[in-house]
Amino acid sequence: MTYYILKLVIMLPLMAGMIVGALWLYRKYQPGLAQGARQQDLRLVETLSMGTSGKLAVVEFGDQRILLSATRGKIEPITARAMTDEEKSAAASHAPAYGDDAGVSGGESGFASIMNKALSSRSSSKRA
């Protein structure tokens, strides 16, 4: 009986130390966590909650801005457009291009008008 207690007293701290060491190594050498190691191609610009089950998100990928619909079950692209020169320069400095809206609205050529056209074409195609 004392053999088992002695074994437990020795092995329990040893196993706890191995777990802590493994977690430390995982955190230290996990790829992608090194700050400044690489330029990120994907950046979340803005999100808008659409109730309890969905969100709209504007994502920059490469030289495009993509409007995504995210629900609990899936993520769907709604529309995409090429970034303007102003947005590219703002993305390089990680600052919003048009103030707080970050290019989601911005006149007739803004992302809001493109989104409205895409949504109206989707709703008209579903009715037919």
VMD Tcl script that draws the C-alpha trace (Angstrom):
set ca {
  {0.00 0.00 0.00}
  {2.80 2.44 0.80}
  {4.35 1.60 -2.56}
  {1.25 2.92 -4.37}
  {1.09 6.07 -2.25}
  {4.80 6.73 -2.83}
  {4.30 6.14 -6.56}
  {1.35 8.58 -6.57}
  {3.29 11.26 -4.67}
  {6.15 11.04 -7.18}
  {4.18 10.61 -10.41}
  {1.48 13.24 -9.84}
  {3.86 16.25 -9.71}
  {5.88 14.77 -12.55}
  {2.80 14.48 -14.78}
  {1.62 17.99 -13.83}
  {5.04 19.37 -14.70}
  {5.01 17.59 -18.05}
  {1.57 19.03 -18.87}
  {2.65 22.56 -17.93}
  {5.85 22.15 -19.96}
  {3.96 20.88 -23.01}
  {1.54 23.81 -22.85}
  {4.44 26.25 -22.53}
  {6.20 24.71 -25.55}
  {2.98 24.75 -27.58}
  {2.43 28.41 -26.81}
  {6.02 29.35 -27.51}
  {6.41 27.51 -30.82}
  {2.86 27.66 -32.19}
  {3.05 28.92 -35.79}
  {1.47 32.26 -36.54}
  {1.70 33.70 -33.04}
  {5.01 35.46 -33.54}
  {4.21 39.16 -33.77}
  {5.48 40.86 -36.88}
  {6.55 37.57 -38.43}
  {4.48 38.00 -41.59}
  {2.08 40.37 -43.31}
  {-1.55 39.36 -42.84}
  {-3.55 39.07 -46.05}
  {-6.92 38.85 -44.31}
  {-8.31 41.66 -42.15}
  {-11.73 42.16 -40.59}
  {-12.80 45.73 -41.33}
  {-16.23 45.96 -39.72}
  {-19.08 43.80 -38.43}
  {-22.76 44.57 -38.01}
  {-25.05 42.43 -35.86}
  {-28.29 41.41 -37.55}
  {-30.07 40.10 -34.47}
  {-29.29 37.06 -32.39}
  {-28.44 34.67 -35.19}
  {-26.55 36.61 -37.84}
  {-23.92 39.18 -38.69}
  {-22.69 41.06 -41.71}
  {-18.93 41.43 -41.97}
  {-16.68 43.39 -44.31}
  {-13.38 41.58 -44.83}
  {-10.30 42.71 -46.73}
  {-8.52 39.94 -48.59}
  {-5.69 40.89 -50.91}
  {-6.99 43.87 -52.88}
  {-10.68 43.05 -52.42}
  {-13.35 43.94 -49.90}
  {-15.84 41.13 -49.39}
  {-19.23 41.43 -47.68}
  {-20.01 38.21 -45.79}
  {-23.19 36.97 -44.17}
  {-22.38 34.91 -41.07}
  {-24.98 32.81 -39.28}
  {-24.63 29.98 -36.81}
  {-24.67 27.39 -39.56}
  {-22.68 28.93 -42.39}
  {-20.78 31.87 -43.84}
  {-21.75 33.10 -47.31}
  {-20.19 35.80 -49.46}
  {-22.76 38.37 -50.55}
  {-20.64 40.50 -52.84}
  {-17.06 41.61 -53.42}
  {-15.38 44.60 -54.99}
  {-11.86 45.81 -55.65}
  {-10.39 48.24 -53.15}
  {-9.84 51.86 -54.15}
  {-6.43 53.50 -53.88}
  {-7.56 55.34 -50.72}
  {-8.63 52.09 -49.10}
  {-5.36 50.40 -50.06}
  {-3.32 53.16 -48.48}
  {-5.56 53.12 -45.38}
  {-5.24 49.34 -45.16}
  {-1.48 49.66 -45.30}
  {-1.61 51.90 -42.23}
  {-4.48 49.82 -40.68}
  {-6.71 52.89 -40.41}
  {-10.32 53.23 -41.67}
  {-10.60 54.79 -45.11}
  {-13.76 56.86 -44.59}
  {-13.84 57.48 -40.86}
  {-15.81 55.07 -38.71}
  {-17.68 53.32 -41.51}
  {-14.43 52.00 -43.08}
  {-15.72 52.12 -46.65}
  {-19.04 50.38 -46.08}
  {-20.89 53.49 -47.18}
  {-19.41 56.17 -49.29}
  {-21.54 57.73 -51.96}
  {-22.85 56.15 -55.11}
  {-19.75 54.01 -55.63}
  {-19.70 52.92 -51.99}
  {-20.03 49.43 -50.66}
  {-23.61 50.05 -49.49}
  {-24.85 50.67 -53.02}
  {-23.11 47.52 -54.27}
  {-24.64 45.54 -51.40}
  {-28.12 46.91 -52.16}
  {-27.78 45.95 -55.84}
  {-26.63 42.44 -54.92}
  {-29.45 41.97 -52.43}
  {-32.09 43.26 -54.83}
  {-30.83 40.95 -57.59}
  {-30.93 37.99 -55.17}
  {-34.47 38.77 -54.03}
  {-35.72 39.25 -57.60}
  {-34.14 35.95 -58.70}
  {-35.77 34.11 -55.76}
  {-39.22 35.48 -56.65}
  {-39.03 34.28 -60.26}
}
mol new
graphics top color blue
foreach p $ca { graphics top sphere $p radius 0.5 }
foreach p [lrange $ca 0 end-1] q [lrange $ca 1 end] { graphics top cylinder $p $q radius 0.2 }
display resetview
